[in-house]
Amino acid sequence: MKKIFILLTGLIFLTNCSNKPKQESLNTEDGLTGTIQLSGAFALYPMAVKWGEEFRKLHPNVKIDISGGGAGKGMTDALAGVVDIGMVSRKIYPEEISKGAYIFAVVKDAVVPTINAGNPLLAEIKKIGLKKETAEKLWNQQISTWGQVLGISSTIPVHVFTRSDACGAAETFAAWLGKNQENIKATAVFGDPGVAAAVQKDKVGIGYNNIAYAYDQQTKKPFGGLTIIPIDVNDNGIIDPEEDFYDTTKTLIAAINDGHFPSPPARDLYLVTKNKPTKPEVIAFLEYVLTDGQQYVGEIGYVGLSDDKLKKEIEKLK
C-alpha cells in the first residue's frame, strides 16, 4: 500500500507538471477576437510583422494579415476601407487628413544610399562619401560615371536605381534632395527588396534603401553584396570621423538619435486608420504598438520615439 501511495503521488505530481504549460497558455485567452488587416510601406513591414507575432502571443484569437506594396498603397487602402491600418513612411498630406486619415507615429527610420560591395572604386567612394549636390545630379541623370562622382578621370559607368512604386523611401530621399519622387530620374525598380537586389547584382550600381532592407538584422551589418555610402553632411569633400557611423545598425541608430544623420532622409513612420479607430482589436493592437511593442524596436533595426511623443500618440486612442 505504501508503494502504491508513493506511485499515485508521483503520478499526480507529473500530471500537474504536464498541465502547467497548458494552464499558462490558457491565461493568454482574453476574449479578444477578430481580424486586423495592414498594408503599405515596405519600410514598416518588418516591424509590423514582429509586432503582429508578439501581439498574437497575447491575443491568439486575433488574426493579423500584413502585406507590403508601398506607402501610397497603404494610405489608399486605409482611406478606402480595404484594410484596417495603412503603413505609411512619408509625411501625411493635408488632403489625406481631410479625407479622414487618422495618424499614429510609431517609430523612426531612415533611408540610406547603397552601392554594390564589389564596386572597383569602393575605397575612394567611402572616403569622400556622397554630397547632396552629387546625389541631385545622380538622380537627375546628369552624372554617368563614377569618375564624375569622385572628381577623377575614371570612366567606369554608374547605374542609378530608384523606386517605381509610390513609396515613402523615394519621397523621403527626394525630400533630402529638395524634390518630389516624380522628379527623380533613374532606372525604376519595384519595392525596397527590388532596389536592394538590383544593386547587389550590379557592381557599378547605386540606389537607396530603408534601414531594414540595407542591413541584416541578425548580424546588424549591411546585407551581403551591399555597402552604405556615408553622407557628407558638412559638404567638405571627405567623411570625417563624426560622419562615419554606418558599420552597424547600432551606430547608425545612435547617429539618428543624436542628430548626426540628417532628417530627411531620417523620418517618422506612421500607422494610419480611416477616422478614429473603433474596432476593439485594432485599438488594442495600436495601444500595444505604442507601449509594450516598443521593446522590439531596436532589435528589428528602428529608432524609438521619445516617451513624451509616445504619450501623445496614445492619447489619440482615448
C-alpha positions in Angstrom: 0.0 0.0 0.0 2.9 2.3 0.8 4.4 1.7 -2.6 1.0 2.4 -4.3 0.6 5.6 -2.4 4.1 6.8 -3.5 3.3 5.8 -7.1 0.0 7.7 -7.1 1.6 10.7 -5.5 4.2 10.7 -8.2 1.6 10.4 -11.0 -0.4 13.3 -9.6 2.8 15.4 -9.4 3.7 14.6 -13.0 0.2 15.3 -14.2 0.3 18.7 -12.5 3.6 19.5 -14.1 2.5 18.5 -17.6 -0.7 20.6 -17.3 1.2 23.7 -16.1 2.3 25.0 -19.5 -1.2 24.4 -20.9 -2.6 26.5 -18.0 -0.2 29.3 -18.7 -1.2 29.2 -22.4 -4.9 29.4 -21.3 -4.1 32.6 -19.4 -3.5 34.4 -22.7 -7.1 33.8 -23.7 -8.8 37.1 -23.1 -11.9 37.0 -25.4 -10.4 39.5 -27.9 -11.2 38.2 -31.4 -11.3 39.4 -35.0 -9.0 40.2 -37.9 -6.7 43.1 -38.3 -5.5 43.9 -41.9 -2.5 46.1 -42.6 -0.9 47.1 -45.9 1.6 49.6 -47.2 5.1 50.8 -46.6 7.9 48.3 -47.0 9.8 50.4 -44.5 7.4 49.4 -41.8 6.7 45.8 -42.9 9.4 44.0 -40.8 8.5 46.0 -37.7 4.8 45.3 -38.2 5.4 41.6 -38.7 7.3 41.5 -35.3 4.5 43.4 -33.6 1.9 41.1 -35.1 3.7 38.0 -33.9 4.1 39.3 -30.4 0.6 40.6 -30.2 -0.9 37.3 -31.2 1.0 35.6 -28.3 -1.1 37.7 -26.0 -4.3 37.5 -28.1 -4.2 34.2 -30.1 -7.8 34.6 -31.3 -7.0 37.7 -33.3 -5.8 37.1 -36.9 -3.4 39.6 -38.4 -2.8 40.0 -42.1 0.1 42.2 -43.3 1.1 43.0 -46.8 3.6 45.4 -48.4 3.1 47.4 -51.6 4.5 50.9 -50.7 3.3 53.8 -48.6 1.0 55.1 -51.3 -0.9 51.8 -51.3 -1.1 51.8 -47.5 -2.7 55.2 -47.4 -5.0 54.4 -50.3 -6.1 51.1 -48.8 -6.7 52.7 -45.4 -8.8 55.6 -46.7 -10.8 53.2 -48.9 -11.5 50.9 -46.0 -9.8 48.0 -47.7 -7.6 47.5 -44.7 -7.9 48.5 -41.0 -4.4 50.1 -40.9 -2.2 51.6 -43.5 1.6 51.6 -43.1 3.0 55.0 -44.3 6.6 56.0 -44.4 6.4 59.6 -45.5 4.8 62.9 -44.4 1.0 62.9 -44.3 -0.6 65.4 -46.7 -3.4 67.8 -45.7 -5.8 66.4 -48.3 -5.3 62.9 -46.7 -6.2 64.3 -43.3 -9.3 65.9 -44.8 -10.4 62.5 -46.2 -10.2 61.0 -42.7 -6.6 59.9 -42.3 -6.1 59.4 -38.5 -2.3 59.0 -37.9 -0.1 57.5 -35.3 3.7 58.0 -35.3 5.1 54.7 -34.1 8.9 54.6 -34.9 11.6 56.5 -36.6 13.6 55.2 -39.6 16.0 56.4 -42.3 16.8 56.0 -46.0 20.4 55.3 -46.7 22.3 55.4 -50.1 23.5 51.9 -51.1 26.1 50.7 -53.5 27.5 47.3 -54.6 30.2 46.0 -52.2 32.2 44.9 -55.2 32.5 48.3 -56.7 36.1 48.7 -58.0 36.3 52.2 -56.5 34.8 51.3 -53.2 37.6 52.7 -51.0 37.6 56.0 -52.8 33.8 56.3 -52.6 33.7 55.6 -48.9 36.5 58.1 -48.2 34.7 61.0 -49.8 31.1 59.9 -49.3 28.1 61.3 -51.0 27.4 65.1 -51.2 23.8 66.2 -51.6 24.8 68.1 -54.7 26.3 64.9 -56.2 23.2 63.0 -55.3 21.0 65.5 -57.0 22.9 65.1 -60.2 23.0 61.3 -60.0 19.2 61.0 -59.6 18.7 63.5 -62.4 20.8 61.6 -64.9 23.4 64.4 -65.1 26.2 62.1 -64.0 27.1 58.9 -65.9 30.4 57.7 -64.5 32.0 57.1 -61.1 34.8 59.4 -62.2 32.3 62.3 -62.1 31.1 61.2 -58.7 34.7 61.2 -57.3 36.1 64.0 -59.4 38.7 61.7 -61.0 39.4 60.6 -64.6 37.7 57.1 -64.3 35.2 56.2 -67.0 33.6 53.4 -65.0 29.9 53.9 -65.6 27.4 54.4 -62.7 24.0 52.8 -62.8 21.4 54.6 -60.7 18.3 52.9 -59.3 15.1 54.3 -57.8 11.7 53.0 -56.8 8.9 52.5 -59.4 6.1 52.3 -56.7 4.7 55.3 -54.8 6.6 55.0 -51.6 7.9 56.7 -48.5 11.5 55.8 -49.2 11.6 57.5 -52.5 9.6 60.5 -51.3 11.9 60.9 -48.3 15.1 60.5 -50.3 13.7 63.0 -52.8 12.9 65.4 -50.0 16.5 65.3 -48.9 17.3 66.5 -52.4 14.6 69.1 -52.4 12.5 67.3 -54.9 9.4 65.0 -55.1 9.5 61.4 -56.1 8.2 62.1 -59.6 11.2 64.4 -60.2 13.7 61.6 -59.6 15.2 60.2 -62.8 16.8 56.7 -62.7 16.1 53.1 -63.5 12.9 52.3 -61.6 12.5 49.1 -59.7 9.6 47.9 -57.6 9.9 47.7 -53.8 12.6 48.0 -51.3 13.8 44.4 -51.8 13.8 45.1 -55.5 16.2 48.1 -55.3 18.5 46.2 -52.9 18.6 43.2 -55.3 19.3 45.4 -58.3 22.3 47.0 -56.5 23.6 43.6 -55.3 23.6 42.3 -58.9 25.3 45.4 -60.4 28.9 46.2 -59.4 28.6 49.8 -60.5 25.0 50.3 -59.2 23.8 52.8 -56.7 20.4 53.0 -55.0 18.8 53.8 -51.7 17.0 51.6 -49.1 15.3 51.8 -45.8 17.5 50.5 -42.9 15.6 47.2 -42.6 16.5 46.4 -46.3 20.0 47.6 -46.2 21.1 45.9 -43.0 20.8 42.2 -41.9 19.1 42.4 -38.5 20.8 39.2 -37.4 24.3 40.5 -37.8 23.4 44.2 -37.6 25.7 44.7 -40.6 24.9 45.5 -44.3 23.5 42.6 -46.3 26.0 40.7 -48.4 26.8 42.5 -51.6 25.7 45.9 -50.2 27.6 48.8 -48.7 26.3 52.0 -47.4 27.7 55.3 -48.7 28.3 57.8 -45.9 26.6 61.1 -46.4 29.0 64.1 -46.5 26.8 66.1 -44.1 29.1 69.1 -43.8 29.9 69.1 -47.5 33.6 69.3 -47.1 34.5 66.6 -49.6 35.6 64.0 -47.0 33.9 61.7 -44.5 35.0 63.0 -41.1 35.0 60.6 -38.0 31.7 62.1 -36.8 30.1 61.3 -40.1 31.4 57.6 -40.2 28.7 55.6 -38.4 27.3 53.2 -41.0 29.1 49.9 -40.0 26.2 48.6 -37.9 22.6 49.5 -37.3 23.6 50.2 -33.7 25.9 53.0 -34.7 23.6 54.3 -37.3 20.6 54.4 -34.9 22.7 56.3 -32.4 23.6 58.9 -35.1 20.0 59.3 -36.0 19.1 59.8 -32.3 21.8 62.4 -31.7 21.1 64.3 -34.9 24.3 63.5 -36.8 22.3 61.8 -39.5 20.2 64.4 -41.4 16.4 64.4 -41.4 15.3 63.9 -44.1 16.3 61.2 -45.0 15.5 60.2 -41.4 11.8 60.4 -40.7 8.9 59.2 -38.6 6.9 56.2 -39.7 3.1 56.0 -39.3 0.2 53.7 -38.9 -2.9 55.2 -40.3 -6.6 54.4 -39.9 -9.7 55.8 -41.6 -11.0 58.1 -38.8 -10.5 57.3 -35.2 -10.4 53.5 -34.8 -13.4 51.8 -33.1 -12.8 48.1 -33.6 -11.6 46.7 -30.2 -8.9 44.5 -31.7 -7.5 47.5 -33.8 -7.4 49.7 -30.7 -5.7 47.0 -28.7 -3.1 46.5 -31.4 -2.3 50.2 -31.7 -2.1 50.5 -27.9 0.3 47.5 -27.8 2.5 49.0 -30.6 2.8 52.3 -28.7 3.6 50.6 -25.3 4.9 47.1 -24.8 5.7 46.7 -28.5 8.3 49.4 -28.3 10.7 47.0 -26.6 11.3 45.3 -30.0 12.1 48.5 -32.0 15.9 48.5 -31.6 16.0 44.7 -32.1 14.5 45.0 -35.6 16.6 48.0 -36.6 14.4 51.0 -36.0 14.7 54.1 -33.8 12.3 54.5 -30.9 10.2 57.7 -30.3 10.6 59.7 -27.1 8.4 58.9 -24.2 6.6 62.3 -24.5 5.8 61.6 -28.2 4.5 58.1 -27.4 2.2 59.5 -24.7 0.8 62.0 -27.2 0.1 59.2 -29.7 -1.6 57.0 -27.1 -3.8 60.0 -26.2 -5.2 59.8 -29.7 -6.8 56.4 -28.8 -8.8 57.8 -25.8 
